[in-house]
Amino acid sequence: MSKKSGDLPHQSDEPAALDRLGQRLQKQQIRTVRAPDNMPKMSGVFIDFISPYQDFLAEPEDRDEFISIAVTAWNISLAPRKHRKKLVHGFAETMLEEDEDTPADVLKAMRILLNELMTEKLKYFAEDTRFITDYELTNAEKWQDCRLAIAFELSK
């Protein structure tokens, strides 16, 4: 079921958000350039990708974590098939290292979500091979009032 445009957040055309993201990447010595005009905006494509998961986006405090997981799923799906399972396992291990109190059922649910998101990415966005390097979410009380800017690398 597709969402009405009023139900979705805004792609960030906001120069300030894009500038902040660019400055953050420059500090990491990453050169940024704007996408060609004929290429769909990554933020718009990514919003379409996560739009079926509105329940995860309802609460402002949950959005950043979900988007981080969705970015990870997007990027892992770009890896060769034989490496994906290992990458998902590595992500879960990293989460456990960051918070040793994470219950096993939470890690299992996260792996399931990652795999589901990867399946969706490969099914509906397989032709989009952009690797997401960073993002900035300007949060708001309502999801549709949020702004999302995404930095990416073009991959082959």
Phi and psi in radians as a Rosetta constraint file:
Dihedral C 1 N 2 CA 2 C 2 CIRCULARHARMONIC -1.462 0.35
Dihedral N 2 CA 2 C 2 N 3 CIRCULARHARMONIC 2.671 0.35
Dihedral C 2 N 3 CA 3 C 3 CIRCULARHARMONIC -1.627 0.35
Dihedral N 3 CA 3 C 3 N 4 CIRCULARHARMONIC 2.591 0.35
Dihedral C 3 N 4 CA 4 C 4 CIRCULARHARMONIC -1.242 0.35
Dihedral N 4 CA 4 C 4 N 5 CIRCULARHARMONIC 2.600 0.35
Dihedral C 4 N 5 CA 5 C 5 CIRCULARHARMONIC -1.007 0.35
Dihedral N 5 CA 5 C 5 N 6 CIRCULARHARMONIC -0.495 0.35
Dihedral C 5 N 6 CA 6 C 6 CIRCULARHARMONIC -1.252 0.35
Dihedral N 6 CA 6 C 6 N 7 CIRCULARHARMONIC -0.273 0.35
Dihedral C 6 N 7 CA 7 C 7 CIRCULARHARMONIC -1.551 0.35
Dihedral N 7 CA 7 C 7 N 8 CIRCULARHARMONIC -0.183 0.35
Dihedral C 7 N 8 CA 8 C 8 CIRCULARHARMONIC -1.834 0.35
Dihedral N 8 CA 8 C 8 N 9 CIRCULARHARMONIC 2.667 0.35
Dihedral C 8 N 9 CA 9 C 9 CIRCULARHARMONIC -1.256 0.35
Dihedral N 9 CA 9 C 9 N 10 CIRCULARHARMONIC 3.051 0.35
Dihedral C 9 N 10 CA 10 C 10 CIRCULARHARMONIC -1.580 0.35
Dihedral N 10 CA 10 C 10 N 11 CIRCULARHARMONIC 2.485 0.35
Dihedral C 10 N 11 CA 11 C 11 CIRCULARHARMONIC -1.213 0.35
Dihedral N 11 CA 11 C 11 N 12 CIRCULARHARMONIC 2.541 0.35
Dihedral C 11 N 12 CA 12 C 12 CIRCULARHARMONIC -1.496 0.35
Dihedral N 12 CA 12 C 12 N 13 CIRCULARHARMONIC 1.765 0.35
Dihedral C 12 N 13 CA 13 C 13 CIRCULARHARMONIC -1.602 0.35
Dihedral N 13 CA 13 C 13 N 14 CIRCULARHARMONIC -0.107 0.35
Dihedral C 13 N 14 CA 14 C 14 CIRCULARHARMONIC -1.107 0.35
Dihedral N 14 CA 14 C 14 N 15 CIRCULARHARMONIC 1.938 0.35
Dihedral C 14 N 15 CA 15 C 15 CIRCULARHARMONIC -0.966 0.35
Dihedral N 15 CA 15 C 15 N 16 CIRCULARHARMONIC -0.619 0.35
Dihedral C 15 N 16 CA 16 C 16 CIRCULARHARMONIC -1.094 0.35
Dihedral N 16 CA 16 C 16 N 17 CIRCULARHARMONIC -0.761 0.35
Dihedral C 16 N 17 CA 17 C 17 CIRCULARHARMONIC -1.138 0.35
Dihedral N 17 CA 17 C 17 N 18 CIRCULARHARMONIC -0.757 0.35
Dihedral C 17 N 18 CA 18 C 18 CIRCULARHARMONIC -1.170 0.35
Dihedral N 18 CA 18 C 18 N 19 CIRCULARHARMONIC -0.662 0.35
Dihedral C 18 N 19 CA 19 C 19 CIRCULARHARMONIC -1.132 0.35
Dihedral N 19 CA 19 C 19 N 20 CIRCULARHARMONIC -0.760 0.35
Dihedral C 19 N 20 CA 20 C 20 CIRCULARHARMONIC -1.057 0.35
Dihedral N 20 CA 20 C 20 N 21 CIRCULARHARMONIC -0.753 0.35
Dihedral C 20 N 21 CA 21 C 21 CIRCULARHARMONIC -1.111 0.35
Dihedral N 21 CA 21 C 21 N 22 CIRCULARHARMONIC -0.762 0.35
Dihedral C 21 N 22 CA 22 C 22 CIRCULARHARMONIC -1.082 0.35
Dihedral N 22 CA 22 C 22 N 23 CIRCULARHARMONIC -0.713 0.35
Dihedral C 22 N 23 CA 23 C 23 CIRCULARHARMONIC -1.131 0.35
Dihedral N 23 CA 23 C 23 N 24 CIRCULARHARMONIC -0.708 0.35
Dihedral C 23 N 24 CA 24 C 24 CIRCULARHARMONIC -1.099 0.35
Dihedral N 24 CA 24 C 24 N 25 CIRCULARHARMONIC -0.702 0.35
Dihedral C 24 N 25 CA 25 C 25 CIRCULARHARMONIC -1.233 0.35
Dihedral N 25 CA 25 C 25 N 26 CIRCULARHARMONIC -0.625 0.35
Dihedral C 25 N 26 CA 26 C 26 CIRCULARHARMONIC -1.113 0.35
Dihedral N 26 CA 26 C 26 N 27 CIRCULARHARMONIC -0.610 0.35
Dihedral C 26 N 27 CA 27 C 27 CIRCULARHARMONIC -1.078 0.35
Dihedral N 27 CA 27 C 27 N 28 CIRCULARHARMONIC -0.486 0.35
Dihedral C 27 N 28 CA 28 C 28 CIRCULARHARMONIC -1.588 0.35
Dihedral N 28 CA 28 C 28 N 29 CIRCULARHARMONIC 0.188 0.35
Dihedral C 28 N 29 CA 29 C 29 CIRCULARHARMONIC 1.044 0.35
Dihedral N 29 CA 29 C 29 N 30 CIRCULARHARMONIC 0.688 0.35
Dihedral C 29 N 30 CA 30 C 30 CIRCULARHARMONIC -1.878 0.35
Dihedral N 30 CA 30 C 30 N 31 CIRCULARHARMONIC 2.157 0.35
Dihedral C 30 N 31 CA 31 C 31 CIRCULARHARMONIC -1.398 0.35
Dihedral N 31 CA 31 C 31 N 32 CIRCULARHARMONIC 2.366 0.35
Dihedral C 31 N 32 CA 32 C 32 CIRCULARHARMONIC -2.000 0.35
Dihedral N 32 CA 32 C 32 N 33 CIRCULARHARMONIC 2.541 0.35
Dihedral C 32 N 33 CA 33 C 33 CIRCULARHARMONIC -2.397 0.35
Dihedral N 33 CA 33 C 33 N 34 CIRCULARHARMONIC 2.747 0.35
Dihedral C 33 N 34 CA 34 C 34 CIRCULARHARMONIC -1.408 0.35
Dihedral N 34 CA 34 C 34 N 35 CIRCULARHARMONIC 2.606 0.35
Dihedral C 34 N 35 CA 35 C 35 CIRCULARHARMONIC -1.173 0.35
Dihedral N 35 CA 35 C 35 N 36 CIRCULARHARMONIC 2.611 0.35
Dihedral C 35 N 36 CA 36 C 36 CIRCULARHARMONIC -1.029 0.35
Dihedral N 36 CA 36 C 36 N 37 CIRCULARHARMONIC 2.625 0.35
Dihedral C 36 N 37 CA 37 C 37 CIRCULARHARMONIC -1.042 0.35
Dihedral N 37 CA 37 C 37 N 38 CIRCULARHARMONIC -0.528 0.35
Dihedral C 37 N 38 CA 38 C 38 CIRCULARHARMONIC -1.444 0.35
Dihedral N 38 CA 38 C 38 N 39 CIRCULARHARMONIC -0.043 0.35
Dihedral C 38 N 39 CA 39 C 39 CIRCULARHARMONIC -1.662 0.35
Dihedral N 39 CA 39 C 39 N 40 CIRCULARHARMONIC 2.316 0.35
Dihedral C 39 N 40 CA 40 C 40 CIRCULARHARMONIC -1.048 0.35
Dihedral N 40 CA 40 C 40 N 41 CIRCULARHARMONIC 2.509 0.35
Dihedral C 40 N 41 CA 41 C 41 CIRCULARHARMONIC -1.099 0.35
Dihedral N 41 CA 41 C 41 N 42 CIRCULARHARMONIC 2.321 0.35
Dihedral C 41 N 42 CA 42 C 42 CIRCULARHARMONIC -1.059 0.35
Dihedral N 42 CA 42 C 42 N 43 CIRCULARHARMONIC -0.666 0.35
Dihedral C 42 N 43 CA 43 C 43 CIRCULARHARMONIC -1.100 0.35
Dihedral N 43 CA 43 C 43 N 44 CIRCULARHARMONIC -0.685 0.35
Dihedral C 43 N 44 CA 44 C 44 CIRCULARHARMONIC -1.159 0.35
Dihedral N 44 CA 44 C 44 N 45 CIRCULARHARMONIC -0.748 0.35
Dihedral C 44 N 45 CA 45 C 45 CIRCULARHARMONIC -1.106 0.35
Dihedral N 45 CA 45 C 45 N 46 CIRCULARHARMONIC -0.756 0.35
Dihedral C 45 N 46 CA 46 C 46 CIRCULARHARMONIC -1.170 0.35
Dihedral N 46 CA 46 C 46 N 47 CIRCULARHARMONIC -0.670 0.35
Dihedral C 46 N 47 CA 47 C 47 CIRCULARHARMONIC -1.083 0.35
Dihedral N 47 CA 47 C 47 N 48 CIRCULARHARMONIC -0.712 0.35
Dihedral C 47 N 48 CA 48 C 48 CIRCULARHARMONIC -1.076 0.35
Dihedral N 48 CA 48 C 48 N 49 CIRCULARHARMONIC -0.703 0.35
Dihedral C 48 N 49 CA 49 C 49 CIRCULARHARMONIC -1.061 0.35
Dihedral N 49 CA 49 C 49 N 50 CIRCULARHARMONIC -0.765 0.35
Dihedral C 49 N 50 CA 50 C 50 CIRCULARHARMONIC -1.613 0.35
Dihedral N 50 CA 50 C 50 N 51 CIRCULARHARMONIC -0.114 0.35
Dihedral C 50 N 51 CA 51 C 51 CIRCULARHARMONIC -1.019 0.35
Dihedral N 51 CA 51 C 51 N 52 CIRCULARHARMONIC -0.519 0.35
Dihedral C 51 N 52 CA 52 C 52 CIRCULARHARMONIC -1.175 0.35
Dihedral N 52 CA 52 C 52 N 53 CIRCULARHARMONIC -0.182 0.35
Dihedral C 52 N 53 CA 53 C 53 CIRCULARHARMONIC -1.842 0.35
Dihedral N 53 CA 53 C 53 N 54 CIRCULARHARMONIC 0.678 0.35
Dihedral C 53 N 54 CA 54 C 54 CIRCULARHARMONIC -0.944 0.35
Dihedral N 54 CA 54 C 54 N 55 CIRCULARHARMONIC -0.586 0.35
Dihedral C 54 N 55 CA 55 C 55 CIRCULARHARMONIC -1.058 0.35
Dihedral N 55 CA 55 C 55 N 56 CIRCULARHARMONIC -0.587 0.35
Dihedral C 55 N 56 CA 56 C 56 CIRCULARHARMONIC -1.328 0.35
Dihedral N 56 CA 56 C 56 N 57 CIRCULARHARMONIC -0.240 0.35
Dihedral C 56 N 57 CA 57 C 57 CIRCULARHARMONIC -1.864 0.35
Dihedral N 57 CA 57 C 57 N 58 CIRCULARHARMONIC 0.010 0.35
Dihedral C 57 N 58 CA 58 C 58 CIRCULARHARMONIC -1.167 0.35
Dihedral N 58 CA 58 C 58 N 59 CIRCULARHARMONIC -0.727 0.35
Dihedral C 58 N 59 CA 59 C 59 CIRCULARHARMONIC -1.683 0.35
Dihedral N 59 CA 59 C 59 N 60 CIRCULARHARMONIC 2.227 0.35
Dihedral C 59 N 60 CA 60 C 60 CIRCULARHARMONIC -0.917 0.35
Dihedral N 60 CA 60 C 60 N 61 CIRCULARHARMONIC -0.669 0.35
Dihedral C 60 N 61 CA 61 C 61 CIRCULARHARMONIC -1.256 0.35
Dihedral N 61 CA 61 C 61 N 62 CIRCULARHARMONIC -0.267 0.35
Dihedral C 61 N 62 CA 62 C 62 CIRCULARHARMONIC -1.665 0.35
Dihedral N 62 CA 62 C 62 N 63 CIRCULARHARMONIC -0.297 0.35
Dihedral C 62 N 63 CA 63 C 63 CIRCULARHARMONIC -1.104 0.35
Dihedral N 63 CA 63 C 63 N 64 CIRCULARHARMONIC -0.852 0.35
Dihedral C 63 N 64 CA 64 C 64 CIRCULARHARMONIC -1.079 0.35
Dihedral N 64 CA 64 C 64 N 65 CIRCULARHARMONIC -0.727 0.35
Dihedral C 64 N 65 CA 65 C 65 CIRCULARHARMONIC -1.120 0.35
Dihedral N 65 CA 65 C 65 N 66 CIRCULARHARMONIC -0.772 0.35
Dihedral C 65 N 66 CA 66 C 66 CIRCULARHARMONIC -1.123 0.35
Dihedral N 66 CA 66 C 66 N 67 CIRCULARHARMONIC -0.765 0.35
Dihedral C 66 N 67 CA 67 C 67 CIRCULARHARMONIC -1.092 0.35
Dihedral N 67 CA 67 C 67 N 68 CIRCULARHARMONIC -0.675 0.35
Dihedral C 67 N 68 CA 68 C 68 CIRCULARHARMONIC -1.047 0.35
Dihedral N 68 CA 68 C 68 N 69 CIRCULARHARMONIC -0.759 0.35
Dihedral C 68 N 69 CA 69 C 69 CIRCULARHARMONIC -1.152 0.35
Dihedral N 69 CA 69 C 69 N 70 CIRCULARHARMONIC -0.724 0.35
Dihedral C 69 N 70 CA 70 C 70 CIRCULARHARMONIC -1.139 0.35
Dihedral N 70 CA 70 C 70 N 71 CIRCULARHARMONIC -0.680 0.35
Dihedral C 70 N 71 CA 71 C 71 CIRCULARHARMONIC -1.090 0.35
Dihedral N 71 CA 71 C 71 N 72 CIRCULARHARMONIC -0.765 0.35
Dihedral C 71 N 72 CA 72 C 72 CIRCULARHARMONIC -1.051 0.35
Dihedral N 72 CA 72 C 72 N 73 CIRCULARHARMONIC -0.791 0.35
Dihedral C 72 N 73 CA 73 C 73 CIRCULARHARMONIC -1.073 0.35
Dihedral N 73 CA 73 C 73 N 74 CIRCULARHARMONIC -0.770 0.35
Dihedral C 73 N 74 CA 74 C 74 CIRCULARHARMONIC -0.989 0.35
Dihedral N 74 CA 74 C 74 N 75 CIRCULARHARMONIC -0.865 0.35
Dihedral C 74 N 75 CA 75 C 75 CIRCULARHARMONIC -1.213 0.35
Dihedral N 75 CA 75 C 75 N 76 CIRCULARHARMONIC -0.709 0.35
Dihedral C 75 N 76 CA 76 C 76 CIRCULARHARMONIC -1.091 0.35
Dihedral N 76 CA 76 C 76 N 77 CIRCULARHARMONIC -0.622 0.35
Dihedral C 76 N 77 CA 77 C 77 CIRCULARHARMONIC -1.131 0.35
Dihedral N 77 CA 77 C 77 N 78 CIRCULARHARMONIC -0.297 0.35
Dihedral C 77 N 78 CA 78 C 78 CIRCULARHARMONIC -1.415 0.35
Dihedral N 78 CA 78 C 78 N 79 CIRCULARHARMONIC -0.299 0.35
Dihedral C 78 N 79 CA 79 C 79 CIRCULARHARMONIC -1.276 0.35
Dihedral N 79 CA 79 C 79 N 80 CIRCULARHARMONIC 2.743 0.35
Dihedral C 79 N 80 CA 80 C 80 CIRCULARHARMONIC -0.994 0.35
Dihedral N 80 CA 80 C 80 N 81 CIRCULARHARMONIC 2.506 0.35
Dihedral C 80 N 81 CA 81 C 81 CIRCULARHARMONIC -0.885 0.35
Dihedral N 81 CA 81 C 81 N 82 CIRCULARHARMONIC -0.704 0.35
Dihedral C 81 N 82 CA 82 C 82 CIRCULARHARMONIC -1.157 0.35
Dihedral N 82 CA 82 C 82 N 83 CIRCULARHARMONIC -0.300 0.35
Dihedral C 82 N 83 CA 83 C 83 CIRCULARHARMONIC -1.737 0.35
Dihedral N 83 CA 83 C 83 N 84 CIRCULARHARMONIC -0.215 0.35
Dihedral C 83 N 84 CA 84 C 84 CIRCULARHARMONIC -1.094 0.35
Dihedral N 84 CA 84 C 84 N 85 CIRCULARHARMONIC -0.796 0.35
Dihedral C 84 N 85 CA 85 C 85 CIRCULARHARMONIC -1.040 0.35
Dihedral N 85 CA 85 C 85 N 86 CIRCULARHARMONIC -0.737 0.35
Dihedral C 85 N 86 CA 86 C 86 CIRCULARHARMONIC -1.131 0.35
Dihedral N 86 CA 86 C 86 N 87 CIRCULARHARMONIC -0.684 0.35
Dihedral C 86 N 87 CA 87 C 87 CIRCULARHARMONIC -1.167 0.35
Dihedral N 87 CA 87 C 87 N 88 CIRCULARHARMONIC -0.703 0.35
Dihedral C 87 N 88 CA 88 C 88 CIRCULARHARMONIC -1.095 0.35
Dihedral N 88 CA 88 C 88 N 89 CIRCULARHARMONIC -0.778 0.35
Dihedral C 88 N 89 CA 89 C 89 CIRCULARHARMONIC -1.077 0.35
Dihedral N 89 CA 89 C 89 N 90 CIRCULARHARMONIC -0.744 0.35
Dihedral C 89 N 90 CA 90 C 90 CIRCULARHARMONIC -1.091 0.35
Dihedral N 90 CA 90 C 90 N 91 CIRCULARHARMONIC -0.674 0.35
Dihedral C 90 N 91 CA 91 C 91 CIRCULARHARMONIC -1.111 0.35
Dihedral N 91 CA 91 C 91 N 92 CIRCULARHARMONIC -0.774 0.35
Dihedral C 91 N 92 CA 92 C 92 CIRCULARHARMONIC -1.103 0.35
Dihedral N 92 CA 92 C 92 N 93 CIRCULARHARMONIC -0.702 0.35
Dihedral C 92 N 93 CA 93 C 93 CIRCULARHARMONIC -1.108 0.35
Dihedral N 93 CA 93 C 93 N 94 CIRCULARHARMONIC -0.707 0.35
Dihedral C 93 N 94 CA 94 C 94 CIRCULARHARMONIC -1.080 0.35
Dihedral N 94 CA 94 C 94 N 95 CIRCULARHARMONIC -0.735 0.35
Dihedral C 94 N 95 CA 95 C 95 CIRCULARHARMONIC -1.063 0.35
Dihedral N 95 CA 95 C 95 N 96 CIRCULARHARMONIC -0.710 0.35
Dihedral C 95 N 96 CA 96 C 96 CIRCULARHARMONIC -1.161 0.35
Dihedral N 96 CA 96 C 96 N 97 CIRCULARHARMONIC -0.691 0.35
Dihedral C 96 N 97 CA 97 C 97 CIRCULARHARMONIC -1.114 0.35
Dihedral N 97 CA 97 C 97 N 98 CIRCULARHARMONIC -0.643 0.35
Dihedral C 97 N 98 CA 98 C 98 CIRCULARHARMONIC -1.255 0.35
Dihedral N 98 CA 98 C 98 N 99 CIRCULARHARMONIC -0.512 0.35
Dihedral C 98 N 99 CA 99 C 99 CIRCULARHARMONIC -2.520 0.35
Dihedral N 99 CA 99 C 99 N 100 CIRCULARHARMONIC 1.614 0.35
Dihedral C 99 N 100 CA 100 C 100 CIRCULARHARMONIC -1.096 0.35
Dihedral N 100 CA 100 C 100 N 101 CIRCULARHARMONIC -0.311 0.35
Dihedral C 100 N 101 CA 101 C 101 CIRCULARHARMONIC -1.493 0.35
Dihedral N 101 CA 101 C 101 N 102 CIRCULARHARMONIC 0.064 0.35
Dihedral C 101 N 102 CA 102 C 102 CIRCULARHARMONIC -1.129 0.35
Dihedral N 102 CA 102 C 102 N 103 CIRCULARHARMONIC 2.096 0.35
Dihedral C 102 N 103 CA 103 C 103 CIRCULARHARMONIC -1.132 0.35
Dihedral N 103 CA 103 C 103 N 104 CIRCULARHARMONIC 2.622 0.35
Dihedral C 103 N 104 CA 104 C 104 CIRCULARHARMONIC -1.020 0.35
Dihedral N 104 CA 104 C 104 N 105 CIRCULARHARMONIC -0.642 0.35
Dihedral C 104 N 105 CA 105 C 105 CIRCULARHARMONIC -1.192 0.35
Dihedral N 105 CA 105 C 105 N 106 CIRCULARHARMONIC -0.511 0.35
Dihedral C 105 N 106 CA 106 C 106 CIRCULARHARMONIC -1.218 0.35
Dihedral N 106 CA 106 C 106 N 107 CIRCULARHARMONIC -0.744 0.35
Dihedral C 106 N 107 CA 107 C 107 CIRCULARHARMONIC -1.094 0.35
Dihedral N 107 CA 107 C 107 N 108 CIRCULARHARMONIC -0.715 0.35
Dihedral C 107 N 108 CA 108 C 108 CIRCULARHARMONIC -1.105 0.35
Dihedral N 108 CA 108 C 108 N 109 CIRCULARHARMONIC -0.779 0.35
Dihedral C 108 N 109 CA 109 C 109 CIRCULARHARMONIC -1.090 0.35
Dihedral N 109 CA 109 C 109 N 110 CIRCULARHARMONIC -0.657 0.35
Dihedral C 109 N 110 CA 110 C 110 CIRCULARHARMONIC -1.154 0.35
Dihedral N 110 CA 110 C 110 N 111 CIRCULARHARMONIC -0.728 0.35
Dihedral C 110 N 111 CA 111 C 111 CIRCULARHARMONIC -1.088 0.35
Dihedral N 111 CA 111 C 111 N 112 CIRCULARHARMONIC -0.730 0.35
Dihedral C 111 N 112 CA 112 C 112 CIRCULARHARMONIC -1.076 0.35
Dihedral N 112 CA 112 C 112 N 113 CIRCULARHARMONIC -0.785 0.35
Dihedral C 112 N 113 CA 113 C 113 CIRCULARHARMONIC -1.092 0.35
Dihedral N 113 CA 113 C 113 N 114 CIRCULARHARMONIC -0.781 0.35
Dihedral C 113 N 114 CA 114 C 114 CIRCULARHARMONIC -0.996 0.35
Dihedral N 114 CA 114 C 114 N 115 CIRCULARHARMONIC -0.827 0.35
Dihedral C 114 N 115 CA 115 C 115 CIRCULARHARMONIC -1.127 0.35
Dihedral N 115 CA 115 C 115 N 116 CIRCULARHARMONIC -0.673 0.35
Dihedral C 115 N 116 CA 116 C 116 CIRCULARHARMONIC -1.128 0.35
Dihedral N 116 CA 116 C 116 N 117 CIRCULARHARMONIC -0.783 0.35
Dihedral C 116 N 117 CA 117 C 117 CIRCULARHARMONIC -1.103 0.35
Dihedral N 117 CA 117 C 117 N 118 CIRCULARHARMONIC -0.701 0.35
Dihedral C 117 N 118 CA 118 C 118 CIRCULARHARMONIC -1.108 0.35
Dihedral N 118 CA 118 C 118 N 119 CIRCULARHARMONIC -0.712 0.35
Dihedral C 118 N 119 CA 119 C 119 CIRCULARHARMONIC -1.065 0.35
Dihedral N 119 CA 119 C 119 N 120 CIRCULARHARMONIC -0.769 0.35
Dihedral C 119 N 120 CA 120 C 120 CIRCULARHARMONIC -1.107 0.35
Dihedral N 120 CA 120 C 120 N 121 CIRCULARHARMONIC -0.739 0.35
Dihedral C 120 N 121 CA 121 C 121 CIRCULARHARMONIC -1.047 0.35
Dihedral N 121 CA 121 C 121 N 122 CIRCULARHARMONIC -0.821 0.35
Dihedral C 121 N 122 CA 122 C 122 CIRCULARHARMONIC -1.224 0.35
Dihedral N 122 CA 122 C 122 N 123 CIRCULARHARMONIC -0.518 0.35
Dihedral C 122 N 123 CA 123 C 123 CIRCULARHARMONIC -1.352 0.35
Dihedral N 123 CA 123 C 123 N 124 CIRCULARHARMONIC -0.788 0.35
Dihedral C 123 N 124 CA 124 C 124 CIRCULARHARMONIC -1.862 0.35
Dihedral N 124 CA 124 C 124 N 125 CIRCULARHARMONIC -0.327 0.35
Dihedral C 124 N 125 CA 125 C 125 CIRCULARHARMONIC -2.295 0.35
Dihedral N 125 CA 125 C 125 N 126 CIRCULARHARMONIC 0.486 0.35
Dihedral C 125 N 126 CA 126 C 126 CIRCULARHARMONIC -1.021 0.35
Dihedral N 126 CA 126 C 126 N 127 CIRCULARHARMONIC -0.600 0.35
Dihedral C 126 N 127 CA 127 C 127 CIRCULARHARMONIC -1.299 0.35
Dihedral N 127 CA 127 C 127 N 128 CIRCULARHARMONIC -0.247 0.35
Dihedral C 127 N 128 CA 128 C 128 CIRCULARHARMONIC -1.602 0.35
Dihedral N 128 CA 128 C 128 N 129 CIRCULARHARMONIC 1.865 0.35
Dihedral C 128 N 129 CA 129 C 129 CIRCULARHARMONIC -1.860 0.35
Dihedral N 129 CA 129 C 129 N 130 CIRCULARHARMONIC 0.386 0.35
Dihedral C 129 N 130 CA 130 C 130 CIRCULARHARMONIC -1.262 0.35
Dihedral N 130 CA 130 C 130 N 131 CIRCULARHARMONIC 2.350 0.35
Dihedral C 130 N 131 CA 131 C 131 CIRCULARHARMONIC -1.687 0.35
Dihedral N 131 CA 131 C 131 N 132 CIRCULARHARMONIC 2.116 0.35
Dihedral C 131 N 132 CA 132 C 132 CIRCULARHARMONIC -1.380 0.35
Dihedral N 132 CA 132 C 132 N 133 CIRCULARHARMONIC 2.114 0.35
Dihedral C 132 N 133 CA 133 C 133 CIRCULARHARMONIC -1.712 0.35
Dihedral N 133 CA 133 C 133 N 134 CIRCULARHARMONIC -0.477 0.35
Dihedral C 133 N 134 CA 134 C 134 CIRCULARHARMONIC -2.923 0.35
Dihedral N 134 CA 134 C 134 N 135 CIRCULARHARMONIC 2.851 0.35
Dihedral C 134 N 135 CA 135 C 135 CIRCULARHARMONIC -2.636 0.35
Dihedral N 135 CA 135 C 135 N 136 CIRCULARHARMONIC 2.795 0.35
Dihedral C 135 N 136 CA 136 C 136 CIRCULARHARMONIC -2.319 0.35
Dihedral N 136 CA 136 C 136 N 137 CIRCULARHARMONIC 2.151 0.35
Dihedral C 136 N 137 CA 137 C 137 CIRCULARHARMONIC -1.836 0.35
Dihedral N 137 CA 137 C 137 N 138 CIRCULARHARMONIC 2.085 0.35
Dihedral C 137 N 138 CA 138 C 138 CIRCULARHARMONIC -1.635 0.35
Dihedral N 138 CA 138 C 138 N 139 CIRCULARHARMONIC 1.814 0.35
Dihedral C 138 N 139 CA 139 C 139 CIRCULARHARMONIC -1.339 0.35
Dihedral N 139 CA 139 C 139 N 140 CIRCULARHARMONIC 2.737 0.35
Dihedral C 139 N 140 CA 140 C 140 CIRCULARHARMONIC -2.600 0.35
Dihedral N 140 CA 140 C 140 N 141 CIRCULARHARMONIC 2.930 0.35
Dihedral C 140 N 141 CA 141 C 141 CIRCULARHARMONIC -1.034 0.35
Dihedral N 141 CA 141 C 141 N 142 CIRCULARHARMONIC -0.772 0.35
Dihedral C 141 N 142 CA 142 C 142 CIRCULARHARMONIC -1.797 0.35
Dihedral N 142 CA 142 C 142 N 143 CIRCULARHARMONIC 2.441 0.35
Dihedral C 142 N 143 CA 143 C 143 CIRCULARHARMONIC -0.971 0.35
Dihedral N 143 CA 143 C 143 N 144 CIRCULARHARMONIC -0.727 0.35
Dihedral C 143 N 144 CA 144 C 144 CIRCULARHARMONIC -1.188 0.35
Dihedral N 144 CA 144 C 144 N 145 CIRCULARHARMONIC -0.212 0.35
Dihedral C 144 N 145 CA 145 C 145 CIRCULARHARMONIC -1.674 0.35
Dihedral N 145 CA 145 C 145 N 146 CIRCULARHARMONIC -0.025 0.35
Dihedral C 145 N 146 CA 146 C 146 CIRCULARHARMONIC -1.304 0.35
Dihedral N 146 CA 146 C 146 N 147 CIRCULARHARMONIC 2.823 0.35
Dihedral C 146 N 147 CA 147 C 147 CIRCULARHARMONIC -2.193 0.35
Dihedral N 147 CA 147 C 147 N 148 CIRCULARHARMONIC 2.461 0.35
Dihedral C 147 N 148 CA 148 C 148 CIRCULARHARMONIC -2.294 0.35
Dihedral N 148 CA 148 C 148 N 149 CIRCULARHARMONIC 2.152 0.35
Dihedral C 148 N 149 CA 149 C 149 CIRCULARHARMONIC -2.002 0.35
Dihedral N 149 CA 149 C 149 N 150 CIRCULARHARMONIC 2.395 0.35
Dihedral C 149 N 150 CA 150 C 150 CIRCULARHARMONIC -2.276 0.35
Dihedral N 150 CA 150 C 150 N 151 CIRCULARHARMONIC 2.333 0.35
Dihedral C 150 N 151 CA 151 C 151 CIRCULARHARMONIC -1.806 0.35
Dihedral N 151 CA 151 C 151 N 152 CIRCULARHARMONIC 2.504 0.35
Dihedral C 151 N 152 CA 152 C 152 CIRCULARHARMONIC -2.595 0.35
Dihedral N 152 CA 152 C 152 N 153 CIRCULARHARMONIC 2.864 0.35
Dihedral C 152 N 153 CA 153 C 153 CIRCULARHARMONIC -1.947 0.35
Dihedral N 153 CA 153 C 153 N 154 CIRCULARHARMONIC 2.516 0.35
Dihedral C 153 N 154 CA 154 C 154 CIRCULARHARMONIC -1.424 0.35
Dihedral N 154 CA 154 C 154 N 155 CIRCULARHARMONIC 2.202 0.35
Dihedral C 154 N 155 CA 155 C 155 CIRCULARHARMONIC -1.988 0.35
Dihedral N 155 CA 155 C 155 N 156 CIRCULARHARMONIC 2.960 0.35
